[in-house]
Amino acid sequence: MTPLTINTHWLSGPRLPEANVRGRFTAVSTGEYSDTDVANIIGWYYETGAAVGIDPALACAQMWLETGHLTSAWSQRPHRNPAGIGVTGAPGAGVSFPSWLDAVRAHVGRLLAYALPWGAGTGPQLALIEDALAWRDLPDARRGLGADVETLARFWAADPAYPDKLIGVLNDWRRV
């Protein structure tokens, strides 16, 4: 299997079966989350991603990286933040979601907002972007700038190694 690179696009079908991704999470500590919780969370990623054309495996790899495989304080209840949305390091800064389904939809919709230029997309994509940006706005100048991992990562995280780390997680998962 050819390794993915930082030029890999988010707009894609799943690069791994859902069961493989779920197995990666259930093989390690996921904080307070049971295997059933993890199955539901991963299932919502696959359902939501498939509906709008975002690779759910790549979004789950980002969740893995951002949350320390669901062990970070921001990923635990009551926050349920899967991707550091709004988390800046300032005390209390970050978005908390009332449910994991809301959190997944916000994460996937935000990825779409970075990947698609303003106004582009299908009806379901535009609706998900609107829902996601209701949780935390995205400046218009950033819309459509991040269709690949490298470009998105420049705006998502301050760590210059973030794109390599993200692709590294997904490539590790693909090797098994």
C-alpha positions as CSV (number, residue, x, y, z in Angstrom):
1,M,0.0,0.0,0.0
2,T,1.4,3.4,-1.0
3,P,1.9,5.7,2.0
4,L,-0.2,8.8,2.1
5,T,1.6,12.2,2.1
6,I,0.8,15.6,3.5
7,N,-0.7,16.4,0.1
8,T,-3.4,13.9,0.8
9,H,-6.9,15.5,0.4
10,W,-9.7,15.4,3.0
11,L,-12.3,15.2,0.2
12,S,-12.3,11.5,-0.3
13,G,-14.0,8.2,0.6
14,P,-12.7,6.3,3.6
15,R,-9.1,5.2,3.3
16,L,-9.7,2.5,6.0
17,P,-12.7,0.4,7.0
18,E,-14.6,1.6,10.0
19,A,-13.8,-1.6,12.0
20,N,-10.1,-1.0,11.6
21,V,-10.3,2.6,13.0
22,R,-12.6,1.5,15.8
23,G,-10.1,-1.3,16.6
24,R,-7.2,1.2,16.9
25,F,-9.2,3.2,19.5
26,T,-10.4,0.2,21.5
27,A,-6.9,-1.2,21.7
28,V,-5.8,1.7,23.9
29,S,-7.1,3.7,26.8
30,T,-9.8,6.1,25.7
31,G,-10.3,7.8,29.1
32,E,-13.9,7.4,30.4
33,Y,-15.2,6.1,27.1
34,S,-16.3,2.5,26.8
35,D,-15.9,0.4,23.6
36,T,-19.6,1.1,22.9
37,D,-19.0,4.8,23.2
38,V,-16.0,4.6,20.8
39,A,-18.0,2.5,18.3
40,N,-20.8,5.2,18.3
41,I,-18.3,8.0,17.9
42,I,-16.4,6.3,15.1
43,G,-19.7,5.3,13.5
44,W,-20.9,8.9,13.5
45,Y,-17.7,9.9,11.8
46,Y,-18.2,7.3,9.1
47,E,-21.8,8.2,8.6
48,T,-21.3,12.0,8.5
49,G,-18.1,11.8,6.4
50,A,-19.7,9.5,3.8
51,A,-22.7,11.8,3.5
52,V,-20.5,14.8,2.6
53,G,-17.4,13.4,1.0
54,I,-14.8,13.8,3.8
55,D,-12.5,10.9,4.6
56,P,-13.8,9.7,8.0
57,A,-10.6,7.7,8.6
58,L,-8.5,10.9,8.2
59,A,-10.9,12.9,10.5
60,C,-10.6,10.1,13.1
61,A,-6.8,10.2,12.8
62,Q,-7.0,13.9,13.5
63,M,-9.2,13.2,16.5
64,W,-6.6,10.6,17.7
65,L,-3.8,13.2,17.4
66,E,-5.8,16.1,18.9
67,T,-7.2,14.2,21.9
68,G,-4.5,11.7,22.7
69,H,-6.9,8.9,21.6
70,L,-9.8,10.4,23.5
71,T,-7.9,10.9,26.8
72,S,-7.5,14.7,26.8
73,A,-9.6,16.7,29.2
74,W,-11.2,18.6,26.3
75,S,-12.4,15.3,24.7
76,Q,-13.9,14.0,27.9
77,R,-17.4,14.9,29.1
78,P,-18.7,17.5,29.4
79,H,-16.6,19.0,26.6
80,R,-16.7,16.3,24.0
81,N,-14.3,18.3,21.8
82,P,-12.8,15.9,19.2
83,A,-10.4,18.2,17.4
84,G,-9.3,21.1,19.7
85,I,-12.0,23.4,18.2
86,G,-11.4,26.8,19.8
87,V,-8.9,25.4,22.2
88,T,-6.0,27.9,22.3
89,G,-4.3,27.2,25.6
90,A,-6.0,30.2,27.3
91,P,-7.9,29.2,30.4
92,G,-11.4,28.0,29.5
93,A,-10.9,28.6,25.8
94,G,-12.6,26.0,23.6
95,V,-15.9,24.7,22.4
96,S,-17.9,22.2,24.5
97,F,-20.5,20.1,22.7
98,P,-23.7,18.7,24.3
99,S,-23.4,15.4,22.4
100,W,-20.8,13.5,20.4
101,L,-23.0,13.6,17.4
102,D,-22.9,17.5,17.6
103,A,-19.2,17.3,18.1
104,V,-18.6,15.0,15.1
105,R,-20.8,17.1,12.8
106,A,-19.0,20.3,13.9
107,H,-15.6,18.7,13.3
108,V,-16.4,17.3,9.8
109,G,-18.3,20.5,8.9
110,R,-15.3,22.6,9.8
111,L,-13.0,20.4,7.7
112,L,-15.4,21.0,4.8
113,A,-15.3,24.7,5.4
114,Y,-11.5,24.7,5.1
115,A,-11.7,22.4,2.0
116,L,-14.4,24.1,0.0
117,P,-14.4,27.8,-1.2
118,W,-17.2,30.0,0.1
119,G,-20.5,29.0,-1.5
120,A,-19.1,25.8,-3.1
121,G,-20.5,22.4,-2.3
122,T,-23.7,20.3,-2.3
123,G,-26.8,21.1,-0.3
124,P,-25.8,18.6,2.5
125,Q,-22.2,19.9,2.5
126,L,-23.4,23.6,2.8
127,A,-25.8,22.7,5.6
128,L,-23.1,20.9,7.6
129,I,-20.7,23.8,7.2
130,E,-23.4,26.2,8.4
131,D,-24.1,24.0,11.4
132,A,-20.4,23.6,12.2
133,L,-19.6,27.3,11.9
134,A,-22.5,28.1,14.3
135,W,-20.3,26.6,17.0
136,R,-17.2,28.5,16.1
137,D,-16.9,31.0,13.2
138,L,-14.3,30.6,10.5
139,P,-13.0,33.8,8.8
140,D,-14.1,34.0,5.2
141,A,-10.4,34.3,4.2
142,R,-9.8,30.8,5.4
143,R,-12.7,29.2,3.5
144,G,-11.4,26.8,0.8
145,L,-7.7,27.0,1.9
146,G,-7.2,23.6,3.3
147,A,-8.2,20.8,0.9
148,D,-5.0,18.9,1.7
149,V,-3.5,18.0,5.0
150,E,-0.5,20.3,4.7
151,T,-2.5,23.4,3.9
152,L,-5.2,22.8,6.5
153,A,-2.6,22.0,9.2
154,R,-1.1,25.5,8.8
155,F,-4.4,27.0,10.0
156,W,-5.5,24.2,12.4
157,A,-2.5,23.9,14.6
158,A,0.6,25.9,15.5
159,D,2.9,22.9,15.4
160,P,4.9,22.9,12.1
161,A,5.2,19.1,12.4
162,Y,1.4,18.7,12.6
163,P,0.8,17.6,9.0
164,D,3.5,14.9,9.2
165,K,2.1,13.7,12.6
166,L,-1.4,13.5,11.2
167,I,-0.4,11.5,8.1
168,G,1.9,9.4,10.3
169,V,-1.1,8.3,12.4
170,L,-3.2,7.3,9.3
171,N,-0.2,5.6,7.6
172,D,0.4,3.6,10.8
173,W,-3.2,2.5,10.9
174,R,-3.1,1.5,7.2
175,R,0.0,-0.7,7.7
176,V,-1.8,-3.2,9.9
